[in-house]
């Protein structure tokens, strides 16, 4: 039996990695400090420690020596995982890639010379914002330098708005730092990239819809088998350049991008599978099993390739305000909607949803799959509308920008 060390579970809805390990007969030791994830039921051993604690390099030495590989679902644990992997001869994600996953300023420094540049600055004080807007004519994004899941993201159309949003972003950073970047227009996508031995092994592109400003929560994710459109737009070349720029060695990457003027612009990148049901829709629609690929890469095995026979898959989230009502039964949500596979609530009855500023405030989701894209998208939207009403929430209006 192979043994895998996982440092950092990252958040909820990550059961897929541990279930994939069970299917392969892999024994998992999980190191994490998150109290609301009950992954302890899916692994062999749990160790309650902060996944970014530098002392783990020494404290876990005996555990690592008995393991066959190491991986993570947490951005803040990525640098430590890279360090442990190198110390014990395991496949490693790459030092620069691991550090940049938790440092958006570093990410820009490593990639702006190779990919489409995005004006960016680390905000030490308000004067940085003033200088930024003196040179940049357009809206901007302020976000925690080490943030994730849209937490702490602020959209600003002027230096005045940026000053007002700075405290919001800084307060949500573990390091107390924010970055300001020029807003990139265009539709949003994510690249799910399997990297083995510094080369792109496989790639699947997911189409995303977000709420508008100020916080850009992810509303919908769509993955389909026909990836030819993205291939024509140079997705493979973009991914290869990114991998080289960050020095990625062995990892499953989640890369957020915008598509504008016929080309790709990098927004963020991480050396772990995408969260929030990305892995599920990519498997059902794009035909790529991200969690099984993550296991294979971590253990030095050959990952599978993308199944080219998959249909269209979509997940749509309930994003609304109010006090969540107990729907009793979810049967009526999917009634008459043939493509809907699953309906799930994420927040408990009685929970009050106020200001919407992070993806973990999404109340529920609907998962659908089918052969016809138009039908799948129509039915997942209708199910989400019904579910929003059943939960007693008022749907968050999307303020759109170009």
GIVEN-V986013 format. One record per helix or strand of 3 or more residues. SS is the DSSP state (h for helix, s for strand). FROM is the first residue (numbers start at 1). TO is the last residue. Records with the same first field share a line. If there is no record, write none. Layout:
SS = FROM-TO ; FROM-TO
This chain:
s = 3-7 ; 27-32 ; 45-48 ; 69-71 ; 120-123 ; 140-144 ; 154-156 ; 178-182 ; 187-196 ; 199-210 ; 218-224 ; 251-260 ; 263-270 ; 312-318 ; 320-323 ; 340-345 ; 364-370
h = 15-24 ; 39-41 ; 56-59 ; 61-66 ; 78-88 ; 95-100 ; 104-111 ; 126-135 ; 159-171 ; 228-232 ; 235-246 ; 278-286 ; 290-298 ; 331-334 ; 359-361 ; 373-390
